[in-house]
Amino acid sequence: MTDTNQATASQYPASLTVLYDGACPLCRREIAVYRDLQPLQPGSSVCFADISNTAVPLPAGTSREQLLARFHVQGRDGQLLSGAQAFLALWAALPGWRWLALIGRMPGAGWVMERTYLLFLRWRPMLQRWAARWD
């Protein structure tokens, strides 16, 4: 079951599907920020799929463990992006975040973002525990 932030999203294939860990308190908070935003392109949609829910189907060739380990988005064409590239694709689709996507497309910025994201992933378990205390 995939949640959408637009009533018309079922009429169109999702322009972007965000595959997120709904069991992660950090991820839930971040997705809540994105969920209420309308995509910049008319007729496009951003859907959100909680892949911690075992009833949610996975993209072909992936495992739940793989998808839960990093942030992923899947485009309408089926292309799966992860880490910094996934964030850049999502930010480019949403108002108020496009400026970050533009900065991230500058030479070398994607590399720095990916390295920063890898560092975050090392700290993620501890941050999740802290965030869970706030829930």
KAQUISUL-V295271 format. One record per run of one state. SS is the DSSP state (alpha for helix, beta for strand, coil for the rest). FROM is the first residue (numbers start at 1). TO is the last residue. If there is no record, write none. Layout:
<<SS & FROM & TO> <SS & FROM & TO>>
This chain:
<<coil & 1 & 2> <beta & 3 & 4> <coil & 5 & 6> <alpha & 7 & 11> <coil & 12 & 15> <beta & 16 & 20> <coil & 21 & 24> <alpha & 25 & 35> <coil & 36 & 38> <beta & 39 & 39> <coil & 40 & 45> <beta & 46 & 50> <coil & 51 & 63> <alpha & 64 & 69> <coil & 70 & 71> <beta & 72 & 75> <coil & 76 & 79> <beta & 80 & 82> <alpha & 83 & 93> <beta & 94 & 94> <coil & 95 & 97> <alpha & 98 & 104> <coil & 105 & 108> <alpha & 109 & 134> <coil & 135 & 135>>
